[in-house]
Amino acid sequence: MPDKTDKPKEGNKESPLVLPSGFSASVFAKDLTGARVMAFDPAGNLMVSLTSQGKIVDLSDKNGDGKADEEITVVDKLNNPHGLAFRCADKCVLYIAESHRVMAYDYDRENLKAINGRKIADLPEGG
C-alpha cells in the first residue's frame, strides 16, 4: 500500500497534469495549433507535424535549456500532415503521410529543410 509520499502531485496553472512523486514535467513549446506527430531527426532536433496548418516544423533546443528556441518551418503547403519518419544512410529522407498520399523528401540536415518531394504512395481519402 503506497504511503502519503507516493501521492500524485496536483496540477498547476501551466499544466493540468498530475504526476507521481519523483516525476516532473515542463512546457517545451507553446501555441502549436494542430500538433499531431513528433519525431526526432538524426541530429536530435524535434520535428512536429502541425496538421491544421499544413506544415512540419523544427523545434530545436540549441542552448539546452529544455525549451524550444524557435519554430522553423521544414516544409509547408501540405494536406493535413499526420505522420513522420526518417531514414538515413548516405543521405536522409523524410517521409510524410498526408491525408491522401505519402511523400518522400530529401532532408537537408544543415538547413532543416525538406526538398525534392516525390510521391511514393496514394492513400484513400476520408480516413
C-alpha positions as a Markdown table, in Angstrom:
| # | Residue | x | y | z |
|---|---|---|---|---|
| 1 | Met | 0.0 | 0.0 | 0.0 |
| 2 | Pro | 1.5 | 3.4 | -1.0 |
| 3 | Asp | 2.3 | 5.8 | 1.7 |
| 4 | Lys | 1.5 | 9.6 | 1.7 |
| 5 | Thr | 4.8 | 10.5 | 0.0 |
| 6 | Asp | 3.7 | 8.5 | -3.1 |
| 7 | Lys | 0.5 | 10.6 | -3.6 |
| 8 | Pro | 0.4 | 12.3 | -7.1 |
| 9 | Lys | 1.1 | 16.0 | -7.0 |
| 10 | Glu | -1.7 | 18.3 | -8.0 |
| 11 | Gly | -1.6 | 20.1 | -11.4 |
| 12 | Asn | -0.6 | 23.7 | -11.6 |
| 13 | Lys | -1.7 | 26.8 | -13.6 |
| 14 | Glu | 0.6 | 25.9 | -16.5 |
| 15 | Ser | -0.3 | 22.2 | -16.7 |
| 16 | Pro | -3.3 | 20.1 | -15.6 |
| 17 | Leu | -1.1 | 17.0 | -15.3 |
| 18 | Val | -1.0 | 15.1 | -12.1 |
| 19 | Leu | 2.4 | 13.3 | -11.7 |
| 20 | Pro | 3.6 | 10.6 | -9.3 |
| 21 | Ser | 6.2 | 11.5 | -6.8 |
| 22 | Gly | 9.7 | 11.7 | -8.4 |
| 23 | Phe | 8.4 | 12.8 | -11.8 |
| 24 | Ser | 8.3 | 16.2 | -13.3 |
| 25 | Ala | 7.0 | 17.9 | -16.5 |
| 26 | Ser | 7.7 | 21.2 | -18.1 |
| 27 | Val | 6.5 | 23.1 | -21.2 |
| 28 | Phe | 8.9 | 22.7 | -24.1 |
| 29 | Ala | 6.9 | 24.7 | -26.7 |
| 30 | Lys | 3.5 | 26.5 | -26.7 |
| 31 | Asp | 0.8 | 27.5 | -29.1 |
| 32 | Leu | 1.4 | 24.7 | -31.6 |
| 33 | Thr | -2.0 | 24.6 | -33.2 |
| 34 | Gly | -2.9 | 21.3 | -34.7 |
| 35 | Ala | 0.3 | 19.5 | -33.4 |
| 36 | Arg | -0.1 | 15.8 | -34.2 |
| 37 | Val | 3.1 | 13.7 | -34.5 |
| 38 | Met | 6.6 | 14.2 | -33.3 |
| 39 | Ala | 9.8 | 12.6 | -34.5 |
| 40 | Phe | 13.5 | 13.4 | -33.9 |
| 41 | Asp | 15.7 | 13.9 | -36.9 |
| 42 | Pro | 19.2 | 12.2 | -36.9 |
| 43 | Ala | 20.8 | 15.2 | -35.1 |
| 44 | Gly | 18.2 | 15.1 | -32.3 |
| 45 | Asn | 16.1 | 18.0 | -33.5 |
| 46 | Leu | 12.4 | 17.6 | -32.7 |
| 47 | Met | 10.1 | 17.7 | -35.7 |
| 48 | Val | 6.4 | 18.2 | -35.3 |
| 49 | Ser | 3.5 | 17.9 | -37.8 |
| 50 | Leu | 1.1 | 20.8 | -37.5 |
| 51 | Thr | -1.8 | 19.2 | -39.2 |
| 52 | Ser | -4.3 | 22.1 | -39.3 |
| 53 | Gln | -1.5 | 24.4 | -40.6 |
| 54 | Gly | -0.3 | 22.0 | -43.2 |
| 55 | Lys | 3.3 | 22.1 | -42.2 |
| 56 | Ile | 6.2 | 20.4 | -40.5 |
| 57 | Val | 8.3 | 22.5 | -38.0 |
| 58 | Asp | 11.6 | 22.0 | -36.2 |
| 59 | Leu | 11.6 | 22.8 | -32.5 |
| 60 | Ser | 15.3 | 22.6 | -31.7 |
| 61 | Asp | 16.7 | 23.3 | -28.2 |
| 62 | Lys | 20.1 | 24.5 | -29.3 |
| 63 | Asn | 21.0 | 26.1 | -25.9 |
| 64 | Gly | 19.9 | 23.1 | -23.9 |
| 65 | Asp | 17.6 | 24.9 | -21.5 |
| 66 | Gly | 14.7 | 22.4 | -22.1 |
| 67 | Lys | 12.7 | 24.8 | -24.2 |
| 68 | Ala | 12.3 | 25.2 | -28.0 |
| 69 | Asp | 14.4 | 28.2 | -29.1 |
| 70 | Glu | 12.3 | 28.9 | -32.2 |
| 71 | Glu | 9.9 | 27.3 | -34.7 |
| 72 | Ile | 11.4 | 26.7 | -38.1 |
| 73 | Thr | 9.2 | 25.6 | -41.0 |
| 74 | Val | 10.8 | 22.5 | -42.6 |
| 75 | Val | 8.1 | 22.1 | -45.3 |
| 76 | Asp | 4.7 | 23.6 | -45.8 |
| 77 | Lys | 1.7 | 23.6 | -48.1 |
| 78 | Leu | 0.9 | 20.0 | -47.1 |
| 79 | Asn | -2.6 | 18.4 | -46.9 |
| 80 | Asn | -3.1 | 17.6 | -43.2 |
| 81 | Pro | 0.3 | 16.0 | -42.5 |
| 82 | His | 0.0 | 13.4 | -39.8 |
| 83 | Gly | 2.9 | 11.0 | -40.0 |
| 84 | Leu | 6.7 | 11.5 | -39.9 |
| 85 | Ala | 9.6 | 9.1 | -40.3 |
| 86 | Phe | 13.3 | 9.5 | -41.1 |
| 87 | Arg | 15.6 | 7.0 | -43.0 |
| 88 | Cys | 19.2 | 8.0 | -43.2 |
| 89 | Ala | 22.1 | 6.2 | -44.9 |
| 90 | Asp | 24.2 | 8.1 | -47.4 |
| 91 | Lys | 21.6 | 10.8 | -47.3 |
| 92 | Cys | 18.5 | 11.4 | -45.2 |
| 93 | Val | 14.9 | 11.0 | -46.4 |
| 94 | Leu | 11.9 | 12.4 | -44.5 |
| 95 | Tyr | 8.7 | 10.6 | -45.1 |
| 96 | Ile | 5.5 | 12.5 | -44.6 |
| 97 | Ala | 2.0 | 11.0 | -44.6 |
| 98 | Glu | -0.7 | 13.4 | -45.7 |
| 99 | Ser | -4.4 | 12.8 | -45.8 |
| 100 | His | -4.2 | 11.5 | -49.4 |
| 101 | Arg | -0.6 | 10.4 | -50.0 |
| 102 | Val | 2.8 | 9.6 | -48.6 |
| 103 | Met | 5.7 | 11.8 | -49.8 |
| 104 | Ala | 9.5 | 11.3 | -49.5 |
| 105 | Tyr | 11.7 | 14.4 | -49.3 |
| 106 | Asp | 15.4 | 14.8 | -49.3 |
| 107 | Tyr | 16.2 | 16.1 | -45.8 |
| 108 | Asp | 18.8 | 18.9 | -45.6 |
| 109 | Arg | 20.1 | 18.4 | -42.0 |
| 110 | Glu | 22.2 | 21.5 | -42.0 |
| 111 | Asn | 19.4 | 23.9 | -43.1 |
| 112 | Leu | 16.5 | 21.9 | -41.6 |
| 113 | Lys | 14.6 | 21.8 | -44.9 |
| 114 | Ala | 12.7 | 19.0 | -46.8 |
| 115 | Ile | 13.3 | 19.4 | -50.5 |
| 116 | Asn | 12.7 | 17.5 | -53.8 |
| 117 | Gly | 9.4 | 15.9 | -52.7 |
| 118 | Arg | 8.2 | 12.9 | -54.6 |
| 119 | Lys | 5.0 | 10.9 | -54.1 |
| 120 | Ile | 5.6 | 7.2 | -53.1 |
| 121 | Ala | 2.0 | 6.1 | -52.4 |
| 122 | Asp | -1.6 | 7.3 | -52.7 |
| 123 | Leu | -3.8 | 6.9 | -49.7 |
| 124 | Pro | -7.6 | 6.7 | -49.8 |
| 125 | Glu | -9.4 | 9.9 | -49.0 |
| 126 | Gly | -11.7 | 10.2 | -45.9 |
| 127 | Gly | -9.7 | 8.2 | -43.4 |
